[in-house]
């Protein structure tokens, strides 16, 4: 995961996605959950139950690899983590084919 610090207004602010969004009508107001997955790990249940504050678990992704962007648990894009003030954001680097349809 590469983190960059943004100064001033962000370049690439959200714009109208490709396609005919005007044709969505009232469906365009439906909310969906966008999640960013940094990585994962598989643990035995006994290890989960033995977790304690301060433990570190190494994820299955290198810091220079893109993060996965999911909508309703479906992979739709990849990107990189950015800092926007005191919050995290994601800059999309790839939108997967068929995900914007």
Secondary structure, 3 states (H helix, E strand, C coil): CCCEECCCCCCCCCCCCCCCHHHHHHHHHCCCCEEEECCCCCCCHHHHHCCCCCCCCCCCCCCCCCEEEEECCEEEEEEEEEEECCEEEEEEEEECCCCCC
